[in-house]
């Protein structure tokens, strides 16, 4: 039994380190334990970041600072510092903070940032294995399937809230038409050169449809590209029916293979920037999926191992999981309802990531 459990931990750690978000999770968690490692990741990431920005230096007396060379760290330096990290000192709280960071840092409209680039370096990735194994133990819900109790968020006060959207065949048809129109327009108006500065629809799930999460904390904290909301209305929902689980990149590729929808023209430029791949792209045909499934659920491990990376579908096509948060359910059938429990208003503590319930 112990050998089997050890194998399970190793397999899950491998999955974490295979995905950009999972690697970022591990590197952020490791850096939180060691200031020197944190500094090394910052400076190497600054050098590797395709859009590093400008560093501004200040002096205590307000005078102009003396010119100084930036500290220089190499891949080997960072990997060595990672290896000296005692992963045993990581806590559930530090793991959770690293999870918030990696979700918030996901981006699909420009190149991976410097920290993502550092985490992808081969020797750094190898050095992160003990950290990944520790995080598997600290985050027991990584592989949790869909749960019947669900929550959705309206990023407005309860007094300004609205009813949740109910999926319908008309809404699905409208989404399909919108996608085809966007694809035709992009093919007509945008250059085929992937280096051209064009952006458009980069997500791979239908944003018009209701989504829900299995935990209130995840719904409030694990948000990609957060806009800094400070108030939220949390709505209890329940749904039933046929739920498809996406646990891995292979599951997502299989879904695109069975229900393919061309998305090359509309995603070409954005997805090249995040993956470096120049080729043809697919997303799932959600209208056809709805004929078989009422909802599709992405596990947390599925997100960490597969989001923001190129996923091969076949010899010609690839795909990306984009704009879909961990442990998130997209509802396609008219089977989801607001539950009889009261809505809750939550407020974020000033300058913190902590949310508190009001009332």
C-alpha positions in Angstrom: 0.0 0.0 0.0 2.8 2.4 0.8 4.5 1.8 -2.5 1.2 2.4 -4.4 0.6 5.6 -2.5 4.1 6.8 -3.2 3.6 6.1 -6.9 0.4 8.1 -6.8 2.2 11.1 -5.3 5.0 10.8 -7.9 2.5 10.6 -10.8 0.6 13.7 -9.5 3.9 15.6 -9.1 4.8 14.7 -12.6 1.5 16.1 -13.8 2.0 19.4 -11.9 5.5 19.8 -13.4 4.2 19.1 -16.9 2.0 22.2 -17.0 3.0 25.9 -16.9 0.6 26.7 -14.1 1.7 23.7 -12.1 5.4 24.6 -12.5 4.6 28.2 -11.5 2.8 26.9 -8.4 5.8 24.9 -7.3 8.3 27.7 -8.0 6.2 30.3 -6.2 5.8 28.0 -3.2 9.5 27.3 -3.0 10.5 31.0 -3.4 8.1 31.9 -0.5 10.5 29.9 1.9 13.8 31.5 0.8 14.5 35.2 0.2 17.7 34.5 -1.8 15.7 32.2 -4.1 13.0 34.8 -4.4 15.5 37.4 -5.5 17.2 35.0 -7.9 13.8 34.1 -9.5 13.0 37.8 -9.8 16.3 38.8 -11.5 16.5 35.8 -13.9 12.8 36.3 -14.7 13.4 39.9 -15.4 16.0 39.0 -17.9 13.9 36.2 -19.5 10.7 38.2 -19.6 9.8 39.3 -23.2 8.2 42.5 -21.7 10.1 43.1 -18.5 9.1 46.7 -18.0 11.3 49.4 -16.4 12.9 49.1 -12.9 12.9 52.3 -10.9 15.4 52.7 -8.1 14.9 55.0 -5.1 17.3 56.5 -2.6 16.5 57.4 1.0 17.3 61.1 0.6 15.6 61.4 -2.8 18.8 62.0 -4.7 19.6 60.3 -8.0 20.9 56.8 -7.4 24.3 55.8 -8.6 24.2 53.6 -11.7 24.4 49.9 -10.7 24.4 46.7 -12.6 21.5 44.3 -12.0 22.3 41.1 -10.1 23.0 38.2 -12.4 21.6 34.8 -11.8 21.7 31.7 -14.1 19.5 28.7 -14.5 22.0 26.7 -12.5 22.0 29.2 -9.7 18.2 29.1 -9.4 18.1 25.3 -9.6 20.8 25.1 -6.9 18.8 27.4 -4.6 15.6 25.3 -5.2 17.4 22.1 -4.3 18.3 23.5 -0.9 14.7 24.4 0.0 13.3 22.2 2.8 9.9 21.4 1.3 8.8 20.1 4.6 8.4 23.7 5.9 5.7 24.4 3.3 2.3 24.8 4.8 -1.3 24.5 3.5 -1.5 28.3 3.8 1.7 28.9 1.7 0.5 26.3 -0.9 -2.8 28.1 -1.1 -1.1 31.5 -1.6 1.1 30.0 -4.4 -2.1 28.6 -6.0 -3.7 32.0 -6.0 -0.6 33.5 -7.6 -0.3 31.0 -10.4 -4.0 31.4 -11.3 -3.8 35.2 -11.3 -0.6 35.2 -13.4 -2.2 33.1 -16.2 -2.4 35.1 -19.4 -3.4 34.2 -23.0 -2.9 37.3 -24.9 0.9 37.7 -24.6 4.0 35.7 -23.9 4.5 33.9 -20.6 6.0 36.2 -18.0 9.5 35.9 -16.6 8.6 33.7 -13.6 6.8 31.2 -15.9 9.9 31.2 -18.1 12.2 30.4 -15.1 9.9 27.6 -14.0 10.1 26.0 -17.4 13.9 25.8 -17.5 14.8 22.1 -17.5 17.1 22.1 -14.4 14.7 24.3 -12.4 11.8 22.0 -13.3 13.8 18.9 -12.2 14.8 20.6 -8.9 11.2 21.4 -8.1 10.2 17.7 -7.8 10.3 17.5 -4.0 8.3 20.7 -3.8 5.7 19.3 -6.2 5.4 16.1 -4.1 4.9 18.2 -1.0 2.2 20.3 -2.6 0.3 17.2 -3.7 0.0 16.4 0.0 -0.9 19.9 1.0 -3.6 20.3 -1.7 -5.7 17.2 -1.3 -8.5 18.4 -3.6 -6.3 18.5 -6.7 -8.1 15.6 -8.3 -11.5 16.1 -6.7 -14.4 15.5 -9.2 -17.5 17.7 -9.6 -19.4 18.1 -6.4 -23.2 18.6 -6.2 -22.9 21.8 -4.0 -21.8 24.6 -6.3 -21.3 28.4 -6.1 -21.2 31.1 -8.7 -20.1 34.7 -8.2 -21.7 38.0 -9.3 -19.0 40.7 -8.8 -21.5 43.2 -7.6 -23.2 44.0 -4.3 -26.3 41.8 -3.5 -28.5 44.9 -4.0 -27.3 45.1 -7.6 -27.4 41.4 -8.4 -29.2 39.6 -11.2 -30.5 36.1 -11.8 -28.1 33.6 -13.1 -28.1 32.8 -16.8 -29.9 29.7 -17.9 -28.4 27.8 -20.8 -30.6 27.1 -23.7 -30.4 25.7 -27.3 -30.9 29.3 -28.5 -28.0 30.6 -26.5 -25.8 27.7 -27.8 -26.8 28.4 -31.4 -26.1 32.1 -30.9 -22.6 31.3 -29.5 -21.9 29.0 -32.5 -23.0 31.7 -34.9 -20.9 34.3 -33.1 -17.8 32.0 -33.3 -18.2 31.3 -37.0 -18.7 35.0 -37.7 -15.6 35.9 -35.7 -13.6 33.2 -37.4 -14.6 34.4 -40.9 -13.9 38.0 -40.0 -10.5 37.2 -38.6 -9.6 35.1 -41.7 -10.6 38.1 -43.9 -9.1 41.0 -41.9 -6.1 39.7 -40.0 -2.7 38.7 -41.4 -1.5 35.1 -41.3 1.8 36.3 -39.9 1.7 35.0 -36.3 4.1 37.8 -35.3 1.6 40.5 -36.2 0.3 42.6 -33.4 -3.3 41.3 -33.4 -5.4 40.0 -30.6 -9.0 38.9 -30.3 -11.0 36.1 -28.7 -8.5 33.9 -26.9 -10.7 31.9 -24.6 -11.7 28.3 -25.3 -14.9 28.1 -23.3 -18.2 30.0 -23.9 -18.0 32.9 -21.5 -21.7 33.6 -21.9 -22.7 30.4 -20.1 -22.9 30.0 -16.3 -19.9 28.6 -14.5 -19.8 27.5 -10.9 -17.2 26.3 -8.4 -17.2 23.7 -5.7 -15.9 26.0 -2.9 -16.6 29.6 -2.1 -12.9 30.3 -1.4 -12.0 29.1 -4.9 -14.8 31.1 -6.5 -13.5 34.3 -4.8 -9.7 33.7 -4.8 -8.7 31.5 -7.8 -9.5 34.0 -10.5 -7.4 34.5 -13.7 -6.3 38.0 -14.4 -8.4 39.4 -11.5 -9.7 43.0 -12.0 -9.3 43.7 -8.3 -12.9 43.3 -7.3 -13.6 44.3 -3.7 -17.2 43.1 -3.3 -18.9 39.9 -4.5 -22.3 38.2 -4.2 -21.9 34.5 -3.8 -24.9 32.5 -5.2 -25.6 28.9 -4.2 -26.5 26.7 -7.2 -27.3 23.1 -7.8 -27.4 21.2 -11.0 -27.9 17.6 -12.2 -27.4 15.6 -15.3 -24.5 14.3 -17.3 -21.2 15.8 -16.1 -18.0 15.3 -18.2 -14.8 15.5 -16.2 -11.7 17.0 -17.8 -8.8 15.7 -15.7 -5.9 16.2 -18.0 -4.6 17.5 -21.3 -5.4 14.2 -22.9 -9.1 14.5 -21.8 -9.2 18.0 -23.4 -7.5 16.8 -26.6 -10.0 13.9 -26.8 -12.9 16.4 -26.5 -11.6 18.5 -29.3 -11.0 15.5 -31.4 -14.5 14.2 -31.0 -16.2 17.6 -31.3 -13.8 19.8 -33.3 -14.4 23.4 -34.1 -11.9 25.4 -36.2 -10.4 28.4 -34.4 -7.2 29.1 -36.3 -7.9 32.5 -37.6 -9.4 33.9 -34.4 -6.8 32.4 -32.0 -3.7 32.3 -34.3 -1.9 35.4 -32.9 -2.7 35.1 -29.2 -2.1 31.4 -29.0 1.2 31.7 -30.8 2.3 34.2 -28.2 1.6 31.9 -25.3 2.8 28.6 -26.9 5.2 29.5 -29.6 3.3 27.2 -32.0 2.5 28.3 -35.6 -0.2 26.0 -36.9 -3.9 25.2 -37.0 -6.1 25.4 -33.8 -9.3 23.8 -32.5 -11.7 24.5 -29.7 -14.5 22.2 -28.7 -17.8 22.6 -30.4 -19.9 23.3 -27.3 -23.2 23.2 -29.1 -22.6 19.6 -30.2 -21.2 18.7 -26.8 -24.4 19.9 -25.2 -26.3 17.1 -27.1 -24.5 14.6 -24.9 -23.4 16.4 -21.8 -25.2 18.9 -19.5 -22.0 20.3 -18.0 -18.2 20.0 -18.2 -16.0 20.2 -15.1 -12.2 21.0 -15.1 -10.4 19.6 -12.1 -7.8 21.6 -10.3 -5.0 19.2 -11.5 -6.5 19.4 -15.0 -6.0 23.1 -14.9 -2.6 23.1 -13.4 -1.2 20.5 -15.8 -2.9 21.7 -19.0 -3.9 25.4 -19.0 -1.7 27.9 -20.9 0.1 25.2 -22.8 0.0 23.7 -26.3 -2.0 20.5 -26.4 -1.7 18.4 -29.5 -4.9 17.0 -31.0 -3.5 15.3 -34.0 -0.8 15.7 -36.6 -2.4 18.9 -37.9 -4.2 20.5 -35.0 -3.5 21.6 -31.5 -5.6 23.4 -28.8 -5.3 25.4 -25.6 -7.3 25.4 -22.4 -7.8 29.1 -22.0 -10.0 31.2 -19.7 -11.2 28.3 -17.6 -10.4 28.4 -13.9 -9.6 25.4 -11.7 -12.4 23.2 -10.3 -14.8 25.1 -12.5 -18.0 23.8 -14.1 -19.4 25.2 -17.4 -23.1 24.5 -17.6 -24.5 23.7 -21.1 -27.9 22.2 -20.3 -30.8 23.9 -18.6 -30.3 21.9 -15.4 -28.7 24.4 -13.1 -30.7 26.4 -10.7 -30.2 28.9 -7.9 -30.6 27.0 -4.7 -32.9 27.8 -1.8 -30.0 28.9 0.5 -29.6 32.7 0.8 -27.1 34.7 -1.4 -24.1 35.8 0.5 -22.2 39.1 0.2 -18.5 39.0 0.7 -15.9 41.8 0.8 -12.2 41.7 0.2 -10.0 43.1 3.0 -8.2 46.2 1.9 -4.8 45.4 0.2 -5.1 41.7 1.0 -6.3 38.6 -0.7 -8.6 37.7 2.2 -12.3 37.7 1.7 -14.8 38.0 4.6 -18.5 37.3 4.6 -20.8 40.2 5.6 -23.8 40.0 7.8 
